[in-house]
């Protein structure tokens, strides 16, 4: 049985508001969704799209990441650029 959704590109950190809007726009253009969850000051993100199986899934991820790279949204390791982690003063 094939799952209904192909999840890929997981990472941690929170993109800036401007980058988030660009990521969402590019993801939609590639028929993907950008997902985020925040838990105890830690943000995780990933992409999801309809699962068509291989090789379509890999090609979708490759095309999305190529578009993100062209838009300057990836760091030197090919990951989503995120804000620096800011520690809250707990005193």
FENLIN-V729338 format. One record per residue. PSI is psi in whole degrees, 0 to 359 (NA if undefined). D_LAST is the distance of its C-alpha to the last C-alpha in Angstrom with 1 decimal. Layout:
psi->PSI d_last->D_LAST
psi->PSI d_last->D_LAST
//
This chain:
psi->134 d_last->51.6
psi->134 d_last->49.7
psi->155 d_last->46.2
psi->337 d_last->46.0
psi->137 d_last->43.2
psi->118 d_last->42.7
psi->136 d_last->39.0
psi->169 d_last->38.2
psi->33 d_last->36.0
psi->147 d_last->32.7
psi->178 d_last->29.6
psi->159 d_last->25.9
psi->159 d_last->23.9
psi->123 d_last->24.2
psi->156 d_last->27.0
psi->163 d_last->26.8
psi->316 d_last->28.3
psi->314 d_last->31.5
psi->322 d_last->31.9
psi->316 d_last->31.3
psi->318 d_last->34.2
psi->317 d_last->36.4
psi->314 d_last->35.7
psi->317 d_last->36.6
psi->315 d_last->39.7
psi->320 d_last->40.9
psi->313 d_last->40.2
psi->321 d_last->42.3
psi->332 d_last->45.0
psi->17 d_last->45.1
psi->39 d_last->45.2
psi->166 d_last->41.7
psi->142 d_last->38.4
psi->121 d_last->34.9
psi->143 d_last->32.5
psi->150 d_last->28.7
psi->138 d_last->26.2
psi->133 d_last->22.4
psi->113 d_last->20.6
psi->55 d_last->16.9
psi->16 d_last->16.3
psi->127 d_last->19.4
psi->133 d_last->22.7
psi->151 d_last->26.1
psi->160 d_last->29.4
psi->170 d_last->33.2
psi->152 d_last->36.6
psi->148 d_last->39.1
psi->171 d_last->42.8
psi->139 d_last->45.9
psi->109 d_last->47.0
psi->359 d_last->50.5
psi->178 d_last->50.5
psi->148 d_last->51.2
psi->3 d_last->52.0
psi->318 d_last->50.9
psi->312 d_last->47.3
psi->322 d_last->46.9
psi->320 d_last->48.7
psi->313 d_last->46.4
psi->316 d_last->43.3
psi->315 d_last->45.0
psi->319 d_last->46.1
psi->311 d_last->42.7
psi->330 d_last->41.0
psi->316 d_last->43.8
psi->321 d_last->43.2
psi->320 d_last->39.4
psi->316 d_last->40.2
psi->329 d_last->42.7
psi->0 d_last->40.1
psi->26 d_last->37.7
psi->3 d_last->35.1
psi->148 d_last->35.1
psi->185 d_last->33.4
psi->343 d_last->35.6
psi->4 d_last->35.4
psi->19 d_last->36.6
psi->159 d_last->33.4
psi->131 d_last->32.0
psi->134 d_last->30.0
psi->166 d_last->26.4
psi->156 d_last->23.4
psi->145 d_last->21.1
psi->126 d_last->18.2
psi->123 d_last->15.0
psi->137 d_last->11.7
psi->146 d_last->9.1
psi->116 d_last->5.7
psi->6 d_last->3.8
psi->NA d_last->0.0
//
